[in-house]
Amino acid sequence: MTTTLRTPQSSPPLPVELPEANEPAAPAGPLGSPWPASARPGPNGDLLIGGVGLAEAADRFGTPLYVLDEQEFRSRARAFRRALPTAEVHYAAKAFLCSAVADWVADEGLGLDVCSAGELRLAAAAGFPPERLLLHGNAKTPEELRLARRLRVGRIVVDGAAEIPRLAALAAADAPQRVLVRVLPGVAAGHHRAVRTGVDGQKFGFRITGGDAADAIARILGQPGLELTGLHCHLGSQITGAEPYLAAVDRLVELLAEVRDRHGVELPELDLGGGHGVRYLAGDAELDPARFAAETTARLAARCAEHGLAVPRLLVEPGRAIAAPAGVAVYRVLSVKRGTDGRAFAAVDGGMSDNPRPALYGSAYEVRPVGRPATGPTATFDVVGRHCEAGDVLVHGATLPADLRPGDLLAVPAAGAYQLSMASGYNLVGRPPVAAAREGRLRLLIRRETVEDLRAREVGR
């Protein structure tokens, strides 16, 4: 159907093609990273994740709300499996874990890293194969070690000297326990000093420099109840290039050669940990699993050949790289304030209790309005949380509709990792629910934490 538009000066009519009333509008394209691959604009300014409208999800479950795109999670897990077909890929549960996530990880053939009795018990209750569990932790309690032995976890990462005799005693009357020893290769990596965990001066692992790692290895090899299968390291977080991992491979292969020369043992495994970076902003760099795999496996083979070593089996531990891009947080605006200095604040019904990363690390996020057309004038807002802290700011300098008002919905991408897993009960605000979206269907995984839940822990007054 064709109609004409006339300018105020009565210039010649301009033909404009308009769709017939019964013609469907052209489908909107994906938003692109850092949003899930399924993210698309929906009708009336809505945003679809896994075919589910976020405005509908917010109406159904309230806000704040976390929506996980199940297919995004699974596809990212598969990407690591494809990139490293001969390696073991373990999902790092500390990024985010619930029973459904444990099921997805098991379905996709990954192992699972846990670092507490809570994560270990949840995995066991979900029926996760115990031989594919790996227990981490720089300060494991005796109870956690006993639980790991009782559940027959596949590997335990020895992170401190005290764990060696404890584990040896637990394994003395039973089958040997397979262990890795965590070492500090002296490689600095990561976007923030607080998360650089591969350098000396950390609470984790054993230093290669000074001989701490060599001494721990000798002690473990001297325990008949412990089977040392290899070395482990973790360099940091938000690493977007392979170079730090290549440097770690160089140091760790040297240590493997020293172990062979000193003890006559070639350790069959090498765990490079996780820390793989993702996009939080559209312009951010992101670690490519295929390139990471190609470069690290080539370097590992070359260094082992130089030292006359058999190439050990590689282990990696992606957590954020799988979970973060699959999650979207949805908030509702509670108030809008404009100061005389031109600053504007949009306060939402969540904040640092469900996402402490901006306050802890200065982390930056994108934000998008949901449930209203993204047209008209815009203005700059700080999206702030509801908590009694000046540092409770979720997004600095966000471009949002100038007429933003209470009741509007805002969505934040890359919210699937280190948000709910680090959530607190500050101000006795309950933690948000989690729902999974897939093929147009939404199901609740974790309900909202209520005041009654919080009061149930009290036993006296």
Protein Blocks (a to p, Z undefined) as FASTA:
>chain_A
ZZddddfklpacdddddddfklccdddddebjabdfklccdeehiaceehiafklmmmmn
opadddddfklmmmmmmmmmmmmmmbccdddfkloccfklmmmmmmnopacddfbfklmm
mmmmnopafklgccedjbdcfklmmmmmmnopabdcdfbfklmmmmmmmmmmmccddddd
dddehiaedjbfklmckbghiaghjdfbholmmmmmmmmmmpmkbccfbdcddfbehiab
fklmmmmmmmmmmmmmmmmmmnopacfbdcebeoiacdfbfkbccddfklmmmmmmmmmm
mmmmmnopacdddddddfklmmmmmpccddddfbdcddfkopacdddfbdjklmmklmmn
opacddddehiacedjddddddddfbdcfklcfbghiacdfkbcehiacddehklgoklm
mgccehhiacddddddeehiacdfbdcddfklmmmmpgbZZ
